[in-house]
């Protein structure tokens, strides 16, 4: 649509579209930033314009035992869940993309299904089953639940990484006498490392944000940050939530930058290999 | 017997080609993921189905109740309608944004991508809370309007359909923008140049060349947004509306009324609807792909 664009009519249409898109981007980002002035307000209730600036809610957040416990729980649940999801997701991706397994399409659909299905449906089924074996309210219970819903993220990123290069690298290694394990360690793993790291970070972020399974499967002693936020939102609205949210927002952005960094680094590393693709 | 096993072991190490026989290569790799999936995904879903038939009045009682009682089946209709509305608005708002990002260069593209990706990875709890801060009775919008003297009394913005829909569309936008963007980036610019040389004005280039080429992205984005909205819990539970979404209704049946069979029946209906929408999308997608090939 670049040619003809010099005509004034089409230039106006283009400018209008750009303006519209900028407005949509503002609508996408600005509402979330509304939390920032609230977190800095000295009053427990929001007033407009804000009467001053204070860090008391950040101080309250830093001293809150509830939040400290919840952050610790989120880490204790998120890291093992993401690790388990990564191990299983990598194996599944290797089997489906590189292996010769039957029902490949059905398998791939099944492996992505936990991400598509509404979590409330899974929660309704998992809660009574886990209650029967005493897993409700324990760390293993929620870790396993989060592992199952985050495995698709790893499966997708690692499958994509495996499809960026030809399997002849692995064939070459195996022709030269390497067994499957050595082939994986010395050839496959270095090629898909970035995909694995990005998948792990995605799984971790997802677990940190997940509310519904945590609502059903954690207890007051194992509750995660989203569940604590949710309980506070529904029962006792204070600006501590705003301060906590701003801190969490910062953590999300930091993790994202890490994922982006991992992805760009890999592009430099595998840049040479991509050219070999037939 | 023991000798034979030792023999195979030694041979496995020396001749890897036989150990990784092409016929069922990599099948053992599926054992751990399928175990996880089977125990903590397939089994619970089967249990939901069984539980939905465990009502004292007979296995189909819960489904009969859902069909008969308006208060039970209305959330399903409302959820479907909401998913359709959210999908249409998300598509209309996202298309120009994705187009702009696909055309942007260098720093602008990076800025725009960040503006899309940060909300994408921000918790829906946080983003819904932000809408509550904006929309509630003593929220930012009402306080601003009162201070400026534009209204005498606070407007009712939260607990309305419009407020909740505006928030849901905003939360779903990245799920529409990203698939659109990936299909737009795949378009070869020389195709458009060819259309222009053949005399098509920008509107015709868009209608006959550009838009059809983005259809896979449009389909993927719509499917993603529609299916995610079907199971939307956080935003409608926090902001409310004239009616309840089915995910909220399920949670209420369990936590307030302790009616597990009924909640399971509602969950089963939601599960079936989600699967149907996904199959419909797969069907359309493969038809689109085959037409593109021909």
Interface residues (C-beta under 8 A of the other chain):
Chain A: X1 X2 X3 X4 X5 X10 X13 X17 X18 X20 X21 X22 X24 X25 X27 X28 X29 X31 X32 X33 X34 X35 X37 X38 X45 X46 X47 X48 X49 X84 X87 X88 X89 X91 X92 X94 X95 X98 X99 X100 X101 X107 X110 X111 X113 X114 X116 X117 X118 X119 X120 X121 X122 X124 X125 X126 X128 X129 X144 X145 X147 X148 X151 X155 X174 X177 X178 X179 X180 X183 X205 X208 X209 X211 X212 X215 X226 X229 X230 X233 X234 X241 X242 X245 X248 X249 X252 X253 X255 X256
Chain B: X12 X13 X16 X17 X19 X20 X22 X23 X24 X25 X26 X27 X29 X30 X32 X33 X36 X37 X39 X40 X41 X43 X44 X45 X46 X47 X48 X51 X93 X94 X96 X97 X99 X100 X112 X115 X116 X117 X118 X119 X121 X122 X123 X124 X125 X126 X127 X129 X130 X131 X132 X133 X134 X138 X139 X140 X143 X144 X146 X147 X167 X170 X173 X174 X189 X192 X193 X196 X197 X201 X202 X205 X206 X210 X227 X230 X231 X233 X234 X238 X247 X250 X251 X254 X260 X263 X264 X267 X270 X271 X274 X278
